Amino acid sequence: MASQEYDVIIIGGGITGAGTARDCALRGLRTLLIERHDLAAGATGRNHGLLHSGARYAVTDSESAAECIRENTILRKIASNCVEETDGLFISLPEDDIEYRKTFIESCQRAGIKAEAIDPKDAIRMEPAVNPDIIGAVKVPDASVDPFRLTTANVLDATVHGAEVMTYSEVTGFIEENGRIVGVTVRNHRSGELSEMRSAVTVNAAGIWGHAIAELAGISIGMYPAKGSLLIFGHRVNRMVINRCRKPANADILVPGDVVCVIGTTSTKVPFEDCDDIRVTADEVNLLLEEGCKLAPSISHTRVLRAYAGVRPLVASDEDPTGRSISRGIVLLDHETRDGLPGLITITGGKLTSYRLMAEQATDLVCSKLGNVKKCETALRPLPGSEEEVGISRQSDSLGRKAAGNRHGARVFQMDFADKSEVVCECEHVTRAEIEYAIKFLDVHNLIDLRRRTRIGMGTCQGSFCMLRVATVLAQALGCPEKASEFVRQYVEERWKGLTPVCWGEGIREMEFMRKQYGK
Ligand SMILES: Cc1cc2nc3c(=O)[nH]c(=O)nc-3n(C[C@H](O)[C@H](O)[C@H](O)COP(=O)(O)OP(=O)(O)OC[C@H]3O[C@@H](n4cnc5c(N)ncnc54)[C@H](O)[C@@H]3O)c2cc1C
């Protein structure tokens, strides 16, 4: 068994692990990040992509609300390439209690969130897609954020500062010596190899699977797996985020992002054993559409592209059938003081929006254990691609280069468009140059990884027209042309899960087309 030594090992390549790896690397720690699938394969790649202003939590969870607005302000600066400054509306409908609006605005103000009451007519002018029956609206600084870009940028910066990253590698156990965690055992799912990785401190950043990681160490964390389902629409109906001005409930957020929009979500407790393969049910689809139409009626006749679901990594101390009343606050556990198990800490709870702060708190604790006094710099340093001057001329650039500039920011200058500018995925304008860049720098092993790095196949055709072409380019670039059809098979299997719950009308025709194309 191969064995290597680090200062810190981080388990989980979601946004929390990625952010923690970046922070640890920037503070000069020898850092290893281990992810059992691809980056952002857990809750990080399965949410709305809402950069919360905190308004949603202002009435019910003021601490999380204040955290969100502070981090929202920071991420707009350091991750400008991943954030779209849409602003948000909280709307009241005739059946809502308009008095709630007053409490809502006051709570926002207490948490430091700018919340401005807007005349319904002005709200409709600002956001023509909003339900014209609104009786009140409040404007807040919500935004949309691309979780895949954000995770990739954090991991990229971590590696630039010396961190190592192992994807498709699962932590299968802990190495314990004299009552202390001194490392982990890892199985590489691609090679089948087993290895031992040693470190002074290990960070459990495995989201909802943090529960299972704790069990491997012989301790327990009271996690609460709350599934949420969402629908993606085939085009973007709204410019601003639209929320319902009431206590958080089902299907009350419609978030625009890139060329699509997403309605969510539901909240149901699921067994831990279901977290690896959660499916969206027909009832959830109906509920999302029914409630979603109340925010923006045009979604009733907008094509649903696909459905997906994620599991929130909540930590509960009491029973709640929906998980909605559990705090979205950050949970940092030092297992040395909590369980008498030195060498292990857990960082969980929180939100995508608060990942940087979660990472800072986890890294502060790691540093205090290692006697490292270097201060956190992640609130000030822009992420790769979000440096100020992108300098892409909007007029003269090709569509493919512009789209790559939007996705990768200043990193577009590292792409070689000379004789590779042909568009391979028409819906998202992904070029061969961008694909080759992603394969070279962004840890891509198959079509699903490539989709997360470039949005290939995420557009209207869902890969029906381009995936054979893309698979050929990918397999050639990886030096394994014989794997092209296996890549397509994996991709279609995965897409199918999201298509089947929303398969009706024209959608069936499109699925049949895909089935014929790829022999599913
Ligand atoms: C439906 C839904 C909607 C949401 N909407 C929003 C939103 O709009 N805005 C917002 O701010 N937040 C939102 N959230 C919350 C946000 O998505 C999560 O808080 C955040 O993504 C959690 O990130 P994480 O890195 O902690 O966990 P995850 O992203 O789940 O990452 C954990 C990782 O650990 C890996 N792992 C597990 N076991 C092992 C092992 N043994 N070895 C190696 N790796 C392992 C997993 O594969 C996974 O990739 C939403 C969540 C859900 C579910």
The ligand as an SDF file (V2000), in Angstrom:
LIG
                    3D

 53 58  0  0  0  0  0  0  0  0999 V2000
  -32.2880   21.0850   -2.8910 C   0  0  0  0  0  0  0  0  0  0  0  0
  -31.2490   22.0050   -2.3300 C   0  0  0  0  0  0  0  0  0  0  0  0
  -31.2620   23.3430   -2.6700 C   0  0  0  0  0  0  0  0  0  0  0  0
  -30.2930   24.2040   -2.1360 C   0  0  0  0  0  0  0  0  0  0  0  0
  -30.2510   25.4990   -2.5650 N   0  0  0  0  0  0  0  0  0  0  0  0
  -29.2530   26.3150   -2.1550 C   0  0  0  0  0  0  0  0  0  0  0  0
  -29.1150   27.6070   -2.6880 C   0  0  0  0  0  0  0  0  0  0  0  0
  -29.8300   27.9960   -3.6070 O   0  0  0  0  0  0  0  0  0  0  0  0
  -28.1600   28.4100   -2.1870 N   0  0  0  0  0  0  0  0  0  0  0  0
  -27.3220   28.0120   -1.1970 C   0  0  0  0  0  0  0  0  0  0  0  0
  -26.5080   28.8240   -0.7550 O   0  0  0  0  0  0  0  0  0  0  0  0
  -27.3720   26.7390   -0.7140 N   0  0  0  0  0  0  0  0  0  0  0  0
  -28.3020   25.8880   -1.1800 C   0  0  0  0  0  0  0  0  0  0  0  0
  -28.3580   24.5960   -0.7290 N   0  0  0  0  0  0  0  0  0  0  0  0
  -27.3710   24.1330    0.2540 C   0  0  0  0  0  0  0  0  0  0  0  0
  -26.0410   23.7770   -0.4190 C   0  0  0  0  0  0  0  0  0  0  0  0
  -26.2430   23.0720   -1.6190 O   0  0  0  0  0  0  0  0  0  0  0  0
  -25.2030   22.9140    0.5270 C   0  0  0  0  0  0  0  0  0  0  0  0
  -25.1750   23.5100    1.7930 O   0  0  0  0  0  0  0  0  0  0  0  0
  -23.7660   22.7690    0.0360 C   0  0  0  0  0  0  0  0  0  0  0  0
  -23.7060   22.4650   -1.3300 O   0  0  0  0  0  0  0  0  0  0  0  0
  -23.0710   21.6610    0.8320 C   0  0  0  0  0  0  0  0  0  0  0  0
  -21.7810   21.4830    0.3040 O   0  0  0  0  0  0  0  0  0  0  0  0
  -20.8140   20.4040    0.9490 P   0  0  0  0  0  0  0  0  0  0  0  0
  -19.5230   20.5110    0.2520 O   0  0  0  0  0  0  0  0  0  0  0  0
  -20.7960   20.5910    2.4390 O   0  0  0  0  0  0  0  0  0  0  0  0
  -21.5240   19.0140    0.6840 O   0  0  0  0  0  0  0  0  0  0  0  0
  -21.6010   18.1830   -0.6930 P   0  0  0  0  0  0  0  0  0  0  0  0
  -21.6850   19.0780   -1.8590 O   0  0  0  0  0  0  0  0  0  0  0  0
  -22.6770   17.1740   -0.5360 O   0  0  0  0  0  0  0  0  0  0  0  0
  -20.1820   17.4910   -0.7780 O   0  0  0  0  0  0  0  0  0  0  0  0
  -19.8210   16.3830    0.0000 C   0  0  0  0  0  0  0  0  0  0  0  0
  -18.9100   15.5210   -0.8600 C   0  0  0  0  0  0  0  0  0  0  0  0
  -18.3300   14.5010   -0.0580 O   0  0  0  0  0  0  0  0  0  0  0  0
  -18.1260   13.3840   -0.9050 C   0  0  0  0  0  0  0  0  0  0  0  0
  -17.9380   12.1790   -0.0930 N   0  0  0  0  0  0  0  0  0  0  0  0
  -18.8640   11.5300    0.6350 C   0  0  0  0  0  0  0  0  0  0  0  0
  -18.3150   10.4430    1.2210 N   0  0  0  0  0  0  0  0  0  0  0  0
  -17.0230   10.4020    0.8470 C   0  0  0  0  0  0  0  0  0  0  0  0
  -15.9470    9.5010    1.1090 C   0  0  0  0  0  0  0  0  0  0  0  0
  -16.0960    8.4110    1.8860 N   0  0  0  0  0  0  0  0  0  0  0  0
  -14.7290    9.7510    0.5400 N   0  0  0  0  0  0  0  0  0  0  0  0
  -14.5490   10.8420   -0.2580 C   0  0  0  0  0  0  0  0  0  0  0  0
  -15.5520   11.7150   -0.5370 N   0  0  0  0  0  0  0  0  0  0  0  0
  -16.7640   11.5100    0.0220 C   0  0  0  0  0  0  0  0  0  0  0  0
  -19.4100   13.3400   -1.7270 C   0  0  0  0  0  0  0  0  0  0  0  0
  -19.2540   12.5710   -2.9150 O   0  0  0  0  0  0  0  0  0  0  0  0
  -19.6600   14.8170   -1.9910 C   0  0  0  0  0  0  0  0  0  0  0  0
  -19.1380   15.2520   -3.2510 O   0  0  0  0  0  0  0  0  0  0  0  0
  -29.3160   23.7110   -1.2380 C   0  0  0  0  0  0  0  0  0  0  0  0
  -29.2970   22.3460   -0.9240 C   0  0  0  0  0  0  0  0  0  0  0  0
  -30.2340   21.4960   -1.4810 C   0  0  0  0  0  0  0  0  0  0  0  0
  -30.1620   20.0350   -1.1890 C   0  0  0  0  0  0  0  0  0  0  0  0
  1  2  1  0
  2  3  1  0
  2 52  2  0
  3  4  2  0
  4  5  1  0
  4 50  1  0
  5  6  2  0
  6  7  1  0
  6 13  1  0
  7  8  2  0
  7  9  1  0
  9 10  1  0
 10 11  2  0
 10 12  1  0
 12 13  2  0
 13 14  1  0
 14 15  1  0
 14 50  1  0
 15 16  1  0
 16 17  1  0
 16 18  1  0
 18 19  1  0
 18 20  1  0
 20 21  1  0
 20 22  1  0
 22 23  1  0
 23 24  1  0
 24 25  2  0
 24 26  1  0
 24 27  1  0
 27 28  1  0
 28 29  2  0
 28 30  1  0
 28 31  1  0
 31 32  1  0
 32 33  1  0
 33 34  1  0
 33 48  1  0
 34 35  1  0
 35 36  1  0
 35 46  1  0
 36 37  1  0
 36 45  1  0
 37 38  2  0
 38 39  1  0
 39 40  1  0
 39 45  2  0
 40 41  1  0
 40 42  2  0
 42 43  1  0
 43 44  2  0
 44 45  1  0
 46 47  1  0
 46 48  1  0
 48 49  1  0
 50 51  2  0
 51 52  1  0
 52 53  1  0
M  END
$$$$
